[in-house]
């Protein structure tokens, strides 16, 4: 399984979109400062994720979210997810 995920840092009030095949390991990596963009904070938390069967599907979805370049779009995903009780 592969995942598209959205992280949030309260300290920086920023979102980060990524993809992985292991959510727990990737979150540790982000919070340890080994990823360039996310090294700006160490309080990242997973606030949303979607699961896919293939890496190709996952990358397409990650890129679709990133192409929006919109905090409002990300927050609409989070809102819909909380209403559905998933994510």
C-alpha positions in Angstrom: 0.0 0.0 0.0 1.0 3.6 -0.7 -0.2 6.8 0.9 -0.6 10.4 0.0 -0.4 12.4 3.2 -0.7 15.9 4.5 1.3 17.1 7.5 0.6 20.2 9.5 3.0 22.1 11.8 1.3 24.3 14.4 4.6 26.2 15.1 4.9 27.3 11.5 1.2 27.1 10.6 2.1 25.2 7.3 1.0 22.2 5.5 3.2 19.7 3.6 2.0 17.2 1.0 3.9 14.0 0.3 3.7 10.3 -0.5 5.2 7.2 1.0 4.8 3.4 1.5 5.3 3.8 5.3 3.5 6.6 7.2 5.1 6.1 10.6 8.7 6.0 9.3 8.1 9.0 7.0 6.7 11.1 9.9 9.7 10.3 12.0 11.9 11.4 9.1 10.1 14.7 8.7 10.3 15.5 12.4 14.0 14.6 12.7 14.9 17.3 10.2 16.2 15.0 7.4 13.8 16.4 4.8 14.8 19.9 3.6 11.4 21.6 3.5 10.1 20.0 6.8 13.3 20.7 8.7 11.8 24.1 9.5 9.8 22.5 12.3 9.8 19.4 14.4 6.1 19.2 15.4 4.7 17.8 12.1 1.6 15.7 12.5 -0.4 13.7 9.9 -3.7 15.4 9.5 -4.9 13.6 6.4 -4.0 10.6 4.2 -5.3 8.6 1.3 -4.4 5.0 0.5 -3.6 3.6 -3.0 -2.5 0.3 -4.4 0.3 1.6 -6.7 3.0 4.2 -6.5 1.9 5.6 -9.8 -1.6 6.3 -8.5 -0.1 7.9 -5.4 2.3 10.2 -7.3 -0.6 11.3 -9.6 -2.7 12.2 -6.6 0.2 13.9 -4.8 0.9 16.0 -7.8 -2.8 16.9 -8.3 -3.0 18.2 -4.7 0.3 20.1 -5.1 -0.7 21.7 -8.4 -3.6 23.4 -6.7 -1.1 25.4 -4.6 -4.0 26.2 -2.3 -4.2 26.1 1.4 -8.0 26.5 1.0 -8.1 23.3 -1.1 -6.1 21.4 1.5 -8.3 22.6 4.3 -11.4 21.6 2.3 -9.9 18.0 2.1 -9.4 18.1 5.8 -13.0 19.3 6.4 -14.5 16.7 4.2 -12.4 14.0 5.8 -13.5 15.0 9.3 -17.2 15.0 8.2 -16.8 11.5 6.9 -14.8 10.3 9.9 -11.8 9.2 7.7 -8.4 10.4 6.8 
